[in-house]
């Protein structure tokens, strides 16, 4: 989630960003079938196979906060656990994943528009796999900040790849959009409508549309048809100050509050201390820096061509963060009583990510070894007026039930770090028997999150948060983590604007 004035980014230190190693290609078996038509892309050397990362001990993290008193009961207590369980015959496989570098908005990716960035990521993933394009049935792409000149980004990608008969559609579910694109692809495959789908997402806040007042738009529309004196009289209806566009803002239309203001309410409601928030931010950057310098994420990140050169690195990760300096930062949303600062908020970020999805049998037919499989997921909604960003705790129980697992079964856990306060609030409530009974209709708490399993390679506080691309980053990263630690199951959970959330359980392919 972005914060006010890009005080949103966990980067308020003097430390320099960590350097990333050159991206390596994902390890895939060569397809049995020759490509009927490759994506339109310049020829390049065959990508090297990705070596399995060396196993490393997960960094220790602070103990979970003490349990807070739960809010009052909700009328929709049991809704999260009453929906249909996902069918698991012929598993849905994630064959590969790839993303662009994630860059602070108005920095290294400032000159690449969302469609071009998406096309580069899609083309590179398909090229690395030497994928036979006649086997691709659909592109599903997500975006939160829509492109006025290209509202259906998915179809534009297909056209840029010279795939004129390849359909595509674009989805949006706020910060859960990246996972929504995967689930939409999964549902199409389960229904038999499609066999192979490329699912991704992009947001380039640097290219956010400029918004003018409705009065200005109306006057300019009339001016298009006016001539001579009538044109002058029409334009005279405008005050020069009216021509100033409204600055980009990440605020809830329904509540009128920004994401950061809602996170601040949660920090106060659930007694989340500033010290605990800053400890989580420090851990996120430390884990991301280690993952980058050790080369663990190298195969997930590609080089992007921009008008000003090639971009190869995430530029928000801090090699180190000074706890004493963080303690001196001013609160970003509640200047007088707040505890959330720029360092404990995710930054406005540019980036794109995608995954290739198909049935396990189809992957075998084409000669690919999957990274993992979709076990189960849950979307949910809650009243956004107070605790807007509790989508994690509302969706985790349903995802676990549908996948036939428990929280204790998870070998790694990814919780999107919109704000440190949001992560810590959700972790606290998952371990609250009263909250889980009153709000979720459960007979016991969801469970305690093992902090050593949480965001092992860092989270959105370190990498940033290009809204629709975050899901793709998290899913690919989680599968790579499972490979590194020789784990089986992973849980990913993302809160979203509007009081929404999604959780999904993935199983590593063996």
C-alpha positions as CSV (number, residue, x, y, z in Angstrom):
1,X,0.0,0.0,0.0
2,X,1.2,3.4,-0.7
3,X,1.4,6.1,1.8
4,X,1.0,9.8,1.9
5,X,3.5,11.8,-0.2
6,X,5.6,8.7,-0.9
7,X,6.4,8.8,2.8
8,X,5.2,5.4,2.0
9,X,8.5,3.8,1.5
10,X,10.6,1.9,4.0
11,X,13.6,3.8,2.9
12,X,14.2,6.6,5.3
13,X,17.8,5.9,6.1
14,X,21.1,7.0,4.6
15,X,22.1,3.5,3.6
16,X,22.5,2.8,-0.1
17,X,20.3,0.2,-1.8
18,X,21.7,-3.3,-2.1
19,X,23.1,-4.4,-5.5
20,X,21.4,-7.3,-7.2
21,X,23.2,-10.1,-9.1
22,X,22.5,-10.6,-12.7
23,X,19.3,-12.6,-13.4
24,X,19.5,-16.2,-14.3
25,X,16.8,-18.1,-16.2
26,X,14.4,-20.5,-14.4
27,X,15.3,-24.1,-14.6
28,X,13.0,-25.9,-17.0
29,X,13.1,-29.1,-19.1
30,X,13.2,-28.5,-22.8
31,X,9.7,-28.7,-24.4
32,X,9.0,-31.8,-26.4
33,X,7.1,-29.8,-29.1
34,X,8.7,-27.3,-31.3
35,X,7.5,-23.7,-31.2
36,X,5.0,-22.9,-33.9
37,X,5.4,-19.2,-33.5
38,X,7.8,-17.5,-31.1
39,X,7.1,-14.2,-29.5
40,X,8.4,-11.2,-31.4
41,X,11.7,-10.6,-29.7
42,X,15.3,-10.2,-30.7
43,X,17.3,-13.4,-30.7
44,X,19.6,-13.9,-27.8
45,X,21.8,-16.5,-26.3
46,X,20.2,-19.5,-24.7
47,X,19.6,-18.7,-21.0
48,X,21.6,-20.7,-18.5
49,X,19.8,-23.1,-16.2
50,X,19.0,-21.9,-12.8
51,X,21.0,-23.7,-10.1
52,X,19.1,-24.5,-6.9
53,X,20.1,-21.9,-4.2
54,X,22.1,-23.1,-1.3
55,X,20.1,-23.7,1.8
56,X,20.4,-21.1,4.4
57,X,19.1,-20.7,7.9
58,X,16.2,-18.2,8.1
59,X,17.1,-15.1,10.1
60,X,15.7,-14.9,13.5
61,X,12.9,-12.4,14.1
62,X,11.2,-10.8,17.0
63,X,8.7,-12.8,19.0
64,X,5.0,-12.3,18.1
65,X,3.2,-9.6,20.0
66,X,0.9,-10.4,22.9
67,X,-2.7,-11.2,22.1
68,X,-5.1,-8.2,21.8
69,X,-8.7,-7.9,22.7
70,X,-10.9,-8.8,19.7
71,X,-13.4,-6.4,18.1
72,X,-17.2,-6.9,18.5
73,X,-18.8,-9.8,16.7
74,X,-19.7,-9.6,13.0
75,X,-22.9,-10.8,11.4
76,X,-21.0,-12.7,8.8
77,X,-19.1,-14.9,11.2
78,X,-19.0,-18.2,9.4
79,X,-19.0,-17.1,5.8
80,X,-15.3,-17.6,5.3
81,X,-15.5,-21.3,5.8
82,X,-18.8,-22.3,4.0
83,X,-17.7,-22.0,0.4
84,X,-17.0,-24.8,-2.0
85,X,-13.6,-26.6,-1.7
86,X,-11.3,-26.5,-4.7
87,X,-11.2,-29.6,-6.9
88,X,-7.7,-31.0,-6.9
89,X,-7.8,-33.7,-9.7
90,X,-5.0,-33.1,-12.3
91,X,-3.4,-30.3,-10.3
92,X,-3.0,-26.8,-11.6
93,X,0.7,-26.2,-12.1
94,X,2.7,-23.0,-12.0
95,X,5.4,-23.8,-14.5
96,X,7.5,-20.6,-14.3
97,X,7.4,-17.1,-12.9
98,X,9.3,-13.9,-13.7
99,X,9.2,-10.2,-12.9
100,X,10.9,-6.9,-13.7
101,X,13.0,-5.2,-11.2
102,X,10.8,-3.3,-8.7
103,X,11.7,0.4,-8.6
104,X,10.7,3.4,-6.6
105,X,8.1,5.3,-8.6
106,X,9.6,8.1,-10.7
107,X,13.0,6.5,-10.7
108,X,14.6,3.9,-13.0
109,X,11.4,2.6,-14.6
110,X,9.9,6.1,-15.0
111,X,10.2,6.1,-18.8
112,X,8.6,2.7,-19.4
113,X,4.8,2.6,-19.7
114,X,2.8,-0.3,-18.2
115,X,2.0,-2.0,-21.5
116,X,5.6,-2.0,-22.6
117,X,6.9,-3.2,-19.2
118,X,4.3,-6.0,-19.2
119,X,5.3,-7.0,-22.8
120,X,8.9,-7.2,-21.9
121,X,8.2,-9.5,-18.9
122,X,5.8,-11.7,-20.8
123,X,8.1,-12.0,-23.8
124,X,11.1,-12.9,-21.7
125,X,9.4,-15.6,-19.7
126,X,8.1,-17.3,-22.9
127,X,11.5,-16.9,-24.6
128,X,13.3,-18.5,-21.7
129,X,11.0,-21.4,-21.9
130,X,11.2,-21.6,-25.7
131,X,7.4,-21.9,-25.3
132,X,5.4,-23.0,-28.4
133,X,3.1,-20.1,-28.9
134,X,0.4,-22.2,-30.5
135,X,-0.1,-23.8,-27.1
136,X,-0.9,-20.5,-25.3
137,X,-4.7,-20.1,-25.0
138,X,-5.2,-16.8,-23.1
139,X,-3.5,-13.9,-21.3
140,X,-4.9,-12.7,-18.1
141,X,-3.3,-9.5,-16.8
142,X,-4.1,-7.3,-13.8
143,X,-3.7,-3.6,-13.1
144,X,-4.9,-1.2,-10.4
145,X,-3.9,2.1,-12.0
146,X,-5.5,1.6,-15.4
147,X,-4.0,2.9,-18.6
148,X,-6.5,5.2,-20.3
149,X,-5.2,4.5,-23.7
150,X,-5.0,0.8,-23.2
151,X,-7.6,-0.4,-20.6
152,X,-7.2,-4.0,-21.7
153,X,-3.5,-4.5,-21.0
154,X,-3.7,-8.3,-21.6
155,X,-4.8,-7.9,-25.2
156,X,-2.2,-5.2,-25.8
157,X,0.5,-7.7,-24.7
158,X,-0.8,-10.3,-27.1
159,X,-0.7,-7.8,-30.0
160,X,2.8,-6.7,-29.1
161,X,3.8,-10.4,-29.2
162,X,2.3,-10.6,-32.7
163,X,-0.3,-13.0,-31.4
164,X,-3.3,-11.5,-33.2
165,X,-5.7,-14.4,-32.5
166,X,-4.7,-14.8,-28.8
167,X,-7.5,-13.4,-26.5
168,X,-6.8,-11.7,-23.3
169,X,-8.6,-9.8,-20.5
170,X,-7.6,-7.6,-17.7
171,X,-8.6,-7.9,-14.0
172,X,-8.5,-5.7,-10.9
173,X,-8.9,-6.5,-7.2
174,X,-6.8,-3.8,-5.6
175,X,-3.6,-5.2,-4.1
176,X,-4.9,-8.7,-4.5
177,X,-4.9,-8.3,-8.3
178,X,-1.8,-10.3,-8.9
179,X,-3.3,-13.3,-7.2
180,X,-6.6,-12.7,-8.9
181,X,-5.0,-13.1,-12.3
182,X,-3.6,-16.5,-11.2
183,X,-7.0,-17.6,-9.8
184,X,-8.8,-16.4,-12.9
185,X,-6.4,-18.5,-15.0
186,X,-6.8,-21.5,-12.7
187,X,-10.6,-21.3,-12.9
188,X,-10.5,-21.2,-16.7
189,X,-8.3,-24.3,-16.8
190,X,-10.4,-26.2,-14.2
191,X,-13.5,-25.5,-16.2
192,X,-11.9,-26.8,-19.4
193,X,-12.2,-23.5,-21.2
194,X,-8.5,-23.1,-21.5
195,X,-5.4,-25.3,-21.1
196,X,-2.5,-22.8,-20.8
197,X,-2.8,-19.3,-19.5
198,X,-0.2,-16.6,-18.9
199,X,-1.2,-14.6,-15.8
200,X,0.4,-11.4,-14.7
201,X,0.0,-7.9,-13.4
202,X,1.6,-4.5,-13.7
203,X,1.4,-1.1,-12.1
204,X,3.6,1.9,-12.9
205,X,2.6,4.6,-10.6
206,X,5.0,6.9,-12.4
207,X,2.4,6.8,-15.3
208,X,-0.6,7.4,-13.1
209,X,-3.3,9.3,-15.2
210,X,-3.6,13.0,-14.4
211,X,-7.0,13.8,-13.1
212,X,-8.8,17.1,-13.8
213,X,-11.9,18.5,-12.3
214,X,-15.1,17.6,-14.1
215,X,-15.8,21.2,-14.8
216,X,-12.5,21.5,-16.7
217,X,-13.3,18.4,-18.8
218,X,-16.8,19.7,-19.6
219,X,-15.4,23.1,-20.7
220,X,-12.6,21.6,-22.8
221,X,-15.2,19.3,-24.5
222,X,-17.3,22.3,-25.5
223,X,-14.1,24.1,-26.7
224,X,-13.4,21.4,-29.2
225,X,-16.5,22.4,-31.2
226,X,-16.2,26.2,-30.7
227,X,-14.5,28.6,-33.1
228,X,-13.5,32.3,-33.0
229,X,-15.2,34.4,-30.3
230,X,-17.2,31.4,-29.1
231,X,-14.0,29.5,-28.4
232,X,-12.6,32.5,-26.4
233,X,-15.9,32.8,-24.4
234,X,-15.9,29.1,-23.7
235,X,-12.3,29.0,-22.4
236,X,-13.0,32.1,-20.3
237,X,-15.2,29.9,-18.1
238,X,-12.0,28.4,-16.7
239,X,-10.0,29.8,-13.9
240,X,-6.2,29.2,-14.5
241,X,-6.0,27.4,-11.1
242,X,-8.7,25.0,-12.3
243,X,-6.1,23.6,-14.8
244,X,-3.9,22.3,-12.1
245,X,-4.5,18.5,-12.0
246,X,-5.3,16.7,-8.8
247,X,-2.2,14.9,-7.4
248,X,-2.2,11.1,-7.2
249,X,-3.7,9.9,-3.9
250,X,-4.2,6.4,-2.4
251,X,-7.4,6.9,-0.5
252,X,-10.5,4.9,0.2
253,X,-13.5,6.5,-1.6
254,X,-15.9,4.9,0.8
255,X,-14.2,6.0,4.0
256,X,-12.3,9.1,2.9
257,X,-9.2,7.9,4.7
258,X,-5.8,6.9,3.1
259,X,-4.4,3.4,3.5
260,X,-1.9,4.8,6.0
261,X,-4.6,6.3,8.2
262,X,-6.5,3.0,8.3
263,X,-3.3,1.2,9.2
264,X,-2.7,3.8,12.0
265,X,-6.2,3.0,13.4
266,X,-5.3,-0.7,13.4
267,X,-2.0,-0.1,15.2
268,X,-3.9,1.7,17.9
269,X,-6.8,-0.7,18.0
270,X,-4.5,-3.8,18.5
271,X,-1.8,-2.1,20.5
272,X,1.0,-2.5,17.9
273,X,4.1,-0.7,19.2
274,X,6.3,1.4,17.0
275,X,9.3,-0.6,18.1
276,X,7.7,-3.8,16.9
277,X,6.9,-2.2,13.5
278,X,10.4,-1.0,13.1
279,X,11.8,-4.4,14.0
280,X,9.7,-6.0,11.3
281,X,10.9,-3.4,8.7
282,X,14.5,-4.0,9.6
283,X,14.0,-7.8,9.3
284,X,12.3,-7.3,5.9
285,X,15.2,-5.3,4.4
286,X,17.8,-7.6,6.0
287,X,16.2,-10.7,4.5
288,X,15.7,-9.1,1.1
289,X,19.3,-7.9,1.1
290,X,20.6,-11.4,1.9
291,X,18.4,-13.0,-0.7
292,X,19.7,-10.5,-3.3
293,X,23.4,-10.7,-2.5
294,X,23.3,-14.5,-2.2
295,X,21.6,-14.7,-5.7
296,X,18.5,-16.5,-4.5
297,X,16.1,-14.2,-6.4
298,X,18.4,-13.9,-9.5
299,X,16.2,-16.3,-11.6
300,X,13.1,-14.4,-10.7
301,X,14.2,-10.9,-11.9
302,X,14.9,-10.0,-15.6
303,X,16.7,-7.0,-17.1
304,X,14.3,-4.3,-18.5
305,X,15.2,-2.0,-21.4
306,X,14.3,1.6,-20.9
307,X,15.0,4.7,-23.1
308,X,17.7,5.6,-20.6
309,X,19.4,2.2,-20.4
310,X,19.0,-1.3,-19.0
311,X,17.6,-1.7,-15.4
312,X,18.6,-5.0,-13.7
313,X,18.1,-4.3,-9.9
314,X,15.4,-3.6,-7.3
315,X,16.3,-0.2,-5.9
316,X,14.4,0.0,-2.7
317,X,16.2,-2.7,-0.6
318,X,18.5,-1.3,2.1
319,X,21.7,-3.1,3.0
320,X,21.3,-2.0,6.6
321,X,18.9,0.1,8.6
322,X,19.8,2.0,11.8
323,X,17.2,1.3,14.5
324,X,18.2,4.4,16.4
325,X,17.7,6.6,13.3
326,X,14.3,4.9,12.5
327,X,13.1,5.9,16.0
328,X,13.7,9.6,15.2
329,X,11.4,9.6,12.0
330,X,8.2,11.6,12.2
331,X,4.9,9.7,12.0
332,X,3.6,9.9,8.4
333,X,-0.2,9.9,9.0
334,X,-1.0,11.0,12.5
335,X,1.7,13.6,13.3
336,X,0.8,13.9,16.9
337,X,-0.1,10.4,18.1
338,X,0.9,8.1,15.3
339,X,3.4,5.3,15.2
340,X,3.6,4.5,11.4
341,X,6.5,6.2,9.5
342,X,7.9,6.1,6.0
343,X,10.2,3.2,7.1
344,X,7.3,1.0,8.2
345,X,5.2,1.7,5.1
346,X,5.6,0.1,1.6
347,X,6.6,2.6,-1.1
348,X,4.9,3.6,-4.3
349,X,6.6,1.3,-6.8
350,X,6.8,0.4,-10.5
351,X,7.0,-3.2,-11.7
352,X,5.4,-6.1,-13.5
353,X,5.3,-9.9,-12.9
354,X,3.8,-13.0,-14.4
355,X,3.4,-16.8,-14.1
356,X,2.7,-19.5,-16.7
357,X,-0.2,-21.8,-15.6
358,X,-1.5,-25.1,-16.9
359,X,-2.6,-28.5,-15.7
360,X,0.1,-30.9,-14.5
361,X,-0.7,-33.3,-17.4
362,X,-0.2,-30.5,-19.9
363,X,3.1,-29.5,-18.4
364,X,4.2,-33.1,-18.7
365,X,3.0,-33.3,-22.3
366,X,5.0,-30.1,-23.2
367,X,8.1,-31.3,-21.3
368,X,8.1,-28.8,-18.5
369,X,8.8,-29.4,-14.8
370,X,6.4,-27.3,-12.7
371,X,7.6,-25.1,-9.8
372,X,4.5,-26.0,-7.8
373,X,0.7,-26.5,-7.7
374,X,-2.3,-24.5,-6.5
375,X,-3.9,-26.2,-3.5
376,X,-6.6,-23.8,-2.4
377,X,-7.5,-20.2,-2.0
378,X,-10.0,-17.8,-0.4
379,X,-11.2,-14.3,-1.1
380,X,-13.1,-12.4,1.5
381,X,-14.4,-8.9,2.4
382,X,-15.0,-7.0,5.7
383,X,-16.4,-3.7,6.8
384,X,-13.6,-1.3,5.8
385,X,-14.6,1.6,8.1
386,X,-12.3,0.7,11.0
387,X,-9.9,-2.2,10.4
388,X,-9.6,-2.0,6.7
389,X,-6.5,-4.1,6.3
390,X,-7.5,-7.3,8.1
391,X,-8.0,-9.2,4.9
392,X,-5.2,-11.6,5.9
393,X,-6.9,-13.0,9.0
394,X,-10.3,-13.2,7.2
395,X,-9.0,-15.3,4.3
396,X,-6.3,-17.6,5.8
397,X,-8.8,-20.0,7.5
398,X,-10.7,-20.5,4.3
399,X,-7.6,-21.1,2.2
400,X,-6.3,-23.6,4.8
401,X,-9.6,-25.5,4.9
402,X,-9.9,-25.7,1.1
403,X,-6.4,-27.0,0.8
404,X,-6.8,-29.5,3.6
405,X,-4.0,-28.0,5.7
406,X,-3.3,-26.1,8.9
407,X,-1.1,-23.1,9.6
408,X,1.3,-25.5,11.3
409,X,1.7,-27.4,8.1
410,X,3.1,-24.5,6.3
411,X,6.9,-24.6,5.6
412,X,7.0,-20.9,4.6
413,X,4.5,-18.0,5.0
414,X,4.3,-14.8,2.9
415,X,2.2,-12.0,4.2
416,X,2.2,-8.8,2.1
417,X,3.7,-6.0,4.0
418,X,1.5,-3.0,3.1
419,X,2.5,-1.6,6.5
420,X,4.3,-3.3,9.4
421,X,1.3,-2.5,11.6
422,X,-1.0,-4.4,9.3
423,X,1.2,-7.5,9.3
424,X,1.5,-7.5,13.1
425,X,-2.2,-6.9,13.6
426,X,-3.2,-9.8,11.5
427,X,-0.6,-12.1,13.1
428,X,-1.9,-11.2,16.5
429,X,-5.5,-11.9,15.6
430,X,-4.8,-15.2,14.0
431,X,-3.7,-16.3,17.4
432,X,-6.7,-14.8,19.2
433,X,-9.2,-17.5,20.1
434,X,-11.8,-14.8,20.9
435,X,-11.4,-13.0,17.6
436,X,-11.5,-16.2,15.6
437,X,-14.6,-17.3,17.4
438,X,-16.5,-14.0,17.2
439,X,-15.5,-12.9,13.7
440,X,-14.7,-16.1,11.8
441,X,-16.9,-18.6,13.6
442,X,-14.0,-20.9,14.5
443,X,-13.8,-23.2,17.5
444,X,-10.2,-22.3,18.0
445,X,-7.6,-19.8,16.9
446,X,-6.1,-20.1,13.4
447,X,-2.7,-20.5,15.1
448,X,0.5,-18.7,15.9
449,X,2.7,-17.6,12.9
450,X,6.2,-18.9,13.3
451,X,8.2,-15.8,12.7
452,X,11.2,-17.7,11.4
453,X,8.9,-18.9,8.5
454,X,7.6,-15.4,7.7
455,X,8.8,-13.5,4.6
456,X,12.1,-15.4,4.7
457,X,13.5,-13.5,1.7
458,X,11.9,-10.1,2.7
459,X,8.6,-8.5,1.9
460,X,7.0,-5.5,0.4
461,X,8.5,-3.1,2.9
462,X,11.9,-3.9,1.2
463,X,11.0,-4.7,-2.4
464,X,8.2,-2.2,-2.7
465,X,4.6,-2.7,-3.9
466,X,3.6,-2.2,-7.5
467,X,0.0,-3.1,-6.7
468,X,-0.9,-5.7,-9.4
469,X,2.6,-7.1,-9.6
470,X,3.1,-7.9,-5.9
471,X,1.1,-11.2,-6.1
472,X,3.3,-12.5,-8.9
473,X,6.5,-11.6,-6.9
474,X,5.2,-13.3,-3.8
475,X,4.0,-16.5,-5.5
476,X,7.2,-17.1,-7.5
477,X,9.4,-16.2,-4.5
478,X,7.5,-18.5,-2.2
479,X,7.9,-21.5,-4.6
480,X,11.7,-20.7,-4.9
481,X,11.9,-20.6,-1.1
482,X,10.2,-24.0,-0.8
483,X,12.8,-25.3,-3.2
484,X,15.7,-23.9,-1.2
485,X,14.5,-25.2,2.1
486,X,13.2,-28.5,0.7
487,X,9.7,-27.6,1.9
488,X,6.3,-28.8,0.7
489,X,3.7,-26.2,1.5
490,X,3.5,-22.4,1.5
491,X,0.8,-19.8,2.4
492,X,0.6,-16.4,0.8
493,X,-1.8,-13.8,2.0
494,X,-2.5,-10.2,0.8
495,X,-4.8,-7.6,2.2
496,X,-6.3,-5.1,-0.2
497,X,-8.2,-1.8,-0.4
498,X,-11.9,-1.8,0.1
499,X,-11.6,-4.2,3.0
500,X,-10.7,-7.1,0.7
501,X,-8.1,-9.9,1.1
502,X,-6.9,-13.1,-0.5
503,X,-4.9,-16.1,0.8
504,X,-3.6,-19.0,-1.3
505,X,-1.8,-22.3,-0.5
506,X,0.7,-23.6,-2.9
507,X,2.4,-27.0,-3.0
508,X,5.9,-27.4,-4.2
509,X,6.5,-29.8,-7.1
510,X,8.8,-32.7,-6.3
